[in-house]
Amino acid sequence: MGLQVHQRWVKYFEKAKSIGCYSELLRMAQFVFALSPHNANVERVFSLMQSQWTKERNQLSVPSLKGILFVQYNLKDMSCKDFHTYMLGHKTLLKKISSTAKYKWAKKDEEEKPDEEEDKTDEEGDED
C-alpha cells in the first residue's frame, strides 16, 4: 500500500533543499490539510440549534441561543457535579449570569430609573 497524500507532502518537503523557495507551496499545503474533510461538526451544531430554536421558543435572541449552544456543545462531556465545581471557581461568570444587564428590558428599566430619580428630586425641591 502506498503513502497517504499528507505523507507524500511531508516526504517532499523533507527532501527539499531549501524550504524558502517552497514557502508558498508549503503554506498552501498546510492550509489544505487543515480543512476538515467532513461537515459533521457543522451538522451537529445545526441539530442542536434546531432542538433549541423551536416554534415555542422562537423569541430567543441570537446571543442567548449562542450561549445555549456553546454550553451544550462544549460542555457535553462534563457531569453536573463537575459543572457545579467549575462554576463555583468562576465568580465573575456567576455574577454575569445573575446580572440583568443581558436583558433588553432590564437595560430600558435602568435607563428610565435615573430620570425617575431626578423627577423625585425636583418634586422634593418644589415642596420647600
C-alpha positions, 0 to 999 in steps of 0.5 A, spaced: 500 500 500 502 506 498 503 513 502 497 517 504 497 524 500 499 528 507 505 523 507 507 524 500 507 532 502 511 531 508 516 526 504 517 532 499 518 537 503 523 533 507 527 532 501 527 539 499 533 543 499 531 549 501 524 550 504 524 558 502 523 557 495 517 552 497 514 557 502 508 558 498 507 551 496 508 549 503 503 554 506 498 552 501 499 545 503 498 546 510 492 550 509 489 544 505 490 539 510 487 543 515 480 543 512 476 538 515 474 533 510 467 532 513 461 537 515 459 533 521 461 538 526 457 543 522 451 538 522 451 537 529 451 544 531 445 545 526 441 539 530 442 542 536 440 549 534 434 546 531 432 542 538 433 549 541 430 554 536 423 551 536 416 554 534 415 555 542 421 558 543 422 562 537 423 569 541 430 567 543 435 572 541 441 570 537 446 571 543 442 567 548 441 561 543 449 562 542 450 561 549 445 555 549 449 552 544 456 553 546 454 550 553 451 544 550 456 543 545 462 544 549 460 542 555 457 535 553 462 531 556 462 534 563 457 531 569 453 536 573 457 535 579 463 537 575 459 543 572 457 545 579 465 545 581 467 549 575 462 554 576 463 555 583 471 557 581 468 562 576 465 568 580 465 573 575 461 568 570 456 567 576 455 574 577 454 575 569 449 570 569 445 573 575 446 580 572 440 583 568 444 587 564 443 581 558 436 583 558 433 588 553 428 590 558 432 590 564 437 595 560 430 600 558 428 599 566 435 602 568 435 607 563 428 610 565 430 609 573 435 615 573 430 620 570 425 617 575 430 619 580 431 626 578 423 627 577 423 625 585 428 630 586 425 636 583 418 634 586 422 634 593 425 641 591 418 644 589 415 642 596 420 647 600 
